[in-house]
């Protein structure tokens, strides 16, 4: 057997370079198109050296914060619909633990991400080393064990030859549609430097294509029989529609069988907003149209969704006691939730095979007429609250800000947001003119994702314009990748809405009987309320930046940003208490006993809501 003597770090880099992927257009490109790196004593001398040697084959991008660069890597993989995987590497210690949050984002959203962190010495002779956290009774435990709860695959390489089995398993886990998520590799400093005679064929080019698991015939037959009995069927399009590249098949299925389609946050832009079967976003951050249809539906075809609480209204949106849920999903865990009829397989193939079984079946015209009427009211409501003159004499609302981009955007525009108040606003107000033109990180609801995610999306979409919607709270949490985007030349447009604190959580606090406390700056323990000059701050990092006050000024600024040659930040003050309405009930913990009458009233409302929850029936 022909071998080549390499260090462990060099072998890892060469293996990553050898992995290729079949992209959406049928071309073959790198499975791992790049590495985000912040070097330290745990990864600079070995892995950093290997990356430098192969910088033309595996580009390395310098991050400013380990969490931010891993979030950018997650957004990249999400944007290219899991066909490519970015790598993020850090030193041991705080560099590694900074990436734990990003791993949680990737895990919750079922996104592939390869994390490689330095580790302490396998020999333990130099212990305790710089940044080592010692566990007296468990000397093999390091901070890297924190990744175990937020990764699909976890390993620590203790001998060079372990790479031969560990890396292929990590890659297959990240590529498995039913088990997709982040993989973590811990690399002790001495092991990274060790050499081994690796088989040359280990570094042969390997081309990976999307796996399309077919559903069991009996499951398809049962699902088709349930749909054929339906008088008011509804499709929920989740993120799995995008990852399966099933948008065309979804549209064809909905058209052939006259079934309205509602979308989750992850599934948004599965259909064009102008499609006749499109019925809007469902759930807590959804619209009345979608939720009203869900309340009446007798069969719900859940395609590629994990049915989290913001989709199901904590399992209250399905009000028909006889409703049947059909779970089409590559993951058995998701397909079988709440006594669903499981169809465990690829979304695209399952929809095609179901159509073949349904023949001429179509839902009654009265049902599609109901859906059309609901959707017309939804659009009318959004048009009203997003209009430039919707809040005369007041600062703009989030809905108006989103409305500016919604009106001006074309098929070449991509919208991105996360957490805070924006998910409900963009989920309703961004009416997609192109498929797969939207990313709102809401699986982990990670504040700080927006700007880093925007950098990753801009990197993945060189021919599109990425507009990032971010609140002042998230901006202050993580903004350094504005600088990254300027340095790397990946332009984005960032709209910063300053409403004086964590306004949407203040809304939740007050709506559940609490008093405003510690969320808005005005209600926090501070000496003086100082408002940040976000434009000046962004300009200091090399961005084009300006502050606007009105919707007309925002429109003009966004048009200028479209023509700009680098990242542009537009800042404005927005309303603290103006929100898009129409979402469903949501269960949160409210005190069972309290001296506050308002809290007691909120608890009574909670109990009333819980009485409508679907509990496995």
C-alpha positions, -999 to +999 in steps of 0.1 A: +000+000+000+014+034-010+017+058+019+027+094+026+041+107+058+022+137+071+013+154+103-022+149+116-030+186+108-017+183+073-037+151+067-069+168+079-064+197+054-056+174+025-086+152+032-109+183+033-095+195+000-102+161-016-139+162-008-161+175-036-199+182-039-224+181-068-240+215-067-275+225-076-266+232-113-249+199-116-214+212-115-188+198-091-170+220-066-154+219-032-175+203-005-154+225+019-150+258+001-132+276+029-121+279+065-129+307+090-100+309+114-088+328+144-055+313+153-040+308+188-015+286+205-038+256+201-041+257+163-017+282+147+016+262+146+002+230+131-032+234+115-024+270+107+008+259+090-010+233+069-037+258+059-010+283+048+006+256+027-028+250+009-042+285+009-049+284-028-069+252-026-087+259+007-091+296+013-088+308+049-109+338+060-099+357+091-127+363+116-129+389+144-147+367+169-150+329+170-187+329+175-192+353+146-171+333+121-189+301+130-222+318+126-210+331+092-201+295+083-235+283+093-253+310+072-231+300+043-241+264+044-278+273+050-277+297+020-263+271-004-288+246+010-264+222+026-245+215-006-213+229+008-198+230+043-176+257+058-150+250+085-144+271+116-112+266+136-101+281+169-075+276+196-083+258+228-100+276+257-122+307+252-116+306+214-133+272+214-161+280+238-169+311+218-181+287+191-204+267+213-233+291+206-228+289+169-228+251+172-262+254+189-275+274+160-263+249+134-276+220+155-311+235+160-314+244+123-300+211+111-271+228+093-237+212+086-207+229+101-173+215+108-156+228+139-120+221+146-106+233+179-072+230+195-070+209+226-047+203+256-018+179+252-026+142+250+006+134+269-005+157+298+031+163+305+029+202+303-004+204+322-019+227+332-013+246+300-024+281+291-063+283+289-067+248+303-097+243+326-088+214+349-113+189+361-098+173+392-116+139+390-118+138+352-084+147+337-095+139+301-122+165+302-115+198+286-137+228+276-142+211+242-165+186+259-190+215+260-196+208+223-211+174+230-246+187+236-247+209+205-231+187+178-243+156+158-207+142+157-180+147+183-145+133+185-111+141+199-082+128+179-057+111+202-036+093+176-030+104+140-044+072+125-078+080+141-083+106+113-088+077+089-121+068+105-131+100+122-132+124+093-152+102+069-178+096+097-179+133+104-185+141+067-212+115+063-230+128+094-230+163+080-243+151+047-270+128+060-304+146+054-319+128+084-291+134+109-276+166+095-259+190+119-225+202+131-195+180+136-167+187+161-131+176+160-108+183+190-071+183+181-046+181+209-015+202+203+010+173+204-012+150+183-017+177+156+021+178+152+026+140+151+034+123+118+020+091+104+022+071+072-012+077+058-025+057+028-023+078-003-057+067-015-072+084+017-067+116-002-083+106-035-110+129-047-144+119-035-176+134-050-206+136-028-242+141-040-274+147-021-289+115-007-326+111-015-341+085+008-373+070-006-402+066+018-417+032+025-445+022+002-469+015+031-463+050+045-470+066+012-502+046+007-514+056+042-506+092+036-523+093+002-555+076+017-556+103+044-553+131+018-580+116-004-604+119+024-596+155+031-620+183+025-597+210+039-561+199+034-532+222+042-495+220+034-469+233+058-436+240+040-406+238+062-368+242+057-366+207+043-383+219+011-352+241+005-327+214+014-344+189-008-345+215-037-382+206-038-397+240-045-409+231-080-424+198-068-441+216-039-457+241-063-468+213-087-483+193-059-502+223-045-515+232-080-525+196-090-544+190-058-556+225-051-541+227-016-531+259+002-495+262+013-483+279+045-447+284+055-426+281+086-398+306+092-372+281+079-395+272+049-402+308+039-397+315+001-406+279-007-433+294-030-434+328-045-457+352-026-476+357-058-483+320-062-521+313-062-517+286-036-495+306-012-513+313+021-487+331+042-465+323+072-480+302+100-477+303+138-467+328+164-448+350+139-473+342+112-504+358+098-542+354+105-547+339+071-524+309+076-535+304+112-572+306+103-566+279+076-547+258+101-576+260+126-600+245+100-577+220+083-586+183+085-554+170+071-520+188+075-491+177+053-460+189+072-432+188+047-396+191+060-405+209+093-397+200+129-429+216+140-415+237+167-437+258+190-436+290+169-450+270+140-477+252+159-486+280+184-474+256+211-497+231+195-529+252+195-532+263+158-547+229+147-582+233+163-600+205+144-601+176+168-601+151+140-571+166+121-546+142+107-509+153+105-487+137+078-451+142+086-428+141+055-393+142+067-359+126+064-357+124+102-378+098+119-379+119+150-396+148+132-418+127+110-435+110+139-442+139+162-477+141+177-490+109+163-484+120+128-486+096+099-449+093+090-435+095+055-398+091+062-380+102+031-368+130+009-393+158+005-390+161-033-393+124-040-422+119-015-442+147-031-438+132-065-447+097-053-478+110-034-490+128-065-487+095-084-510+079-058-535+108-056-544+108-093-572+133-100-578+142-063-582+179-057-595+198-027-629+215-031-629+249-048-647+263-017-616+256+003-592+273-021-617+302-023-615+305+015-577+305+014-577+332-014-600+354+007-578+350+038-546+358+018-562+389+003-569+402+038-533+394+048-518+414+019-542+443+025-532+444+062-494+443+054-498+470+028-516+492+053-492+490+082-461+491+059-472+522+040-449+552+042-477+572+059-488+545+083-475+564+114-478+601+107-459+623+131-442+593+147-409+574+142-411+545+117-423+511+127-404+478+120-432+470+095-425+502+076-388+495+075-394+460+061-420+475+038-394+497+022-372+467+011-403+446+002-415+473-022-381+480-038-366+446-039-364+424-069-356+387-075-319+395-070-324+405-034-320+383-003-333+392+032-317+380+065-327+385+101-327+367+134-342+368+169-357+398+186-386+417+170-376+412+134-387+376+128-424+384+131-419+415+109-399+400+081-418+368+081-449+387+074-436+418+055-410+402+032-431+389+003-407+369-017-402+376-054-376+347-057-374+313-042-348+307-014-344+344-009-348+345+029-329+335+060-343+342+094-324+323+121-351+313+145-344+277+153-320+288+180-332+324+180-297+337+183-292+374+188-260+384+170-265+360+141-276+388+118-244+406+108-222+375+109-248+355+090-251+383+065-214+381+059-217+343+053-247+348+030-230+375+010-200+352+006-223+324-007-244+347-030-219+369-050-246+377-076-273+388-051-277+417-027-281+407+009-301+430+032-297+424+069-324+436+093-310+440+128-321+457+160-299+478+183-297+449+209-283+424+184-260+449+168-244+457+202-240+420+209-221+412+177-210+437+150-174+430+143-181+411+111-190+444+095-153+448+095-148+413+082-171+420+052-152+451+044-119+434+046-130+404+025-150+424+000-184+407+007-208+435+005-241+436+023-267+462+033-274+464+070-304+483+084-301+490+121-334+497+139-328+514+172-358+511+195-340+518+227-333+483+240-348+448+239-382+461+230-399+428+219-390+412+252-404+442+270-436+435+250-436+399+262-429+410+298-457+435+299-482+413+280-477+386+307-486+410+335-451+421+344-438+457+347-413+471+323-380+462+338-344+459+325-353+455+288-356+490+275-328+514+284-354+536+300-363+508+324-328+496+332-305+505+361-284+532+343-271+566+351-280+582+318-297+570+286-271+573+259-281+564+224-254+549+202-244+565+170-245+534+149-236+550+117-204+565+132-195+532+147-200+513+114-180+540+096-151+534+120-150+498+107-148+509+071-185+507+061-204+533+042-228+545+068-256+570+073-284+578+097-319+585+084-351+596+101-380+590+078-392+562+055-386+584+025-350+589+036-347+551+042-359+544+006-333+568-009-305+554+014-313+518+004-312+527-033-278+543-027-266+512-008-276+490-037-252+509-059-224+510-033-192+490-037-190+478-001-210+471+030-234+499+038-251+505+072-283+525+075-294+534+110-327+549+122-347+551+153-379+530+153-410+526+173-408+506+206-444+494+207-456+491+171-457+454+160-473+434+133-503+415+147-519+382+136-498+355+152-510+326+173-510+319+210-476+309+225-470+292+258-445+308+281-440+303+319-462+327+339-461+326+377-488+304+392-490+327+423-483+364+424-493+395+444-498+412+410-534+412+397-520+416+362-498+385+365-527+365+379-548+375+349-520+365+326-518+331+343-556+326+338-551+334+301-523+308+300-545+282+315-572+289+289-546+286+261-533+253+275-568+239+274-566+241+235-533+224+232-530+192+211-515+167+235-509+137+213-544+131+201 
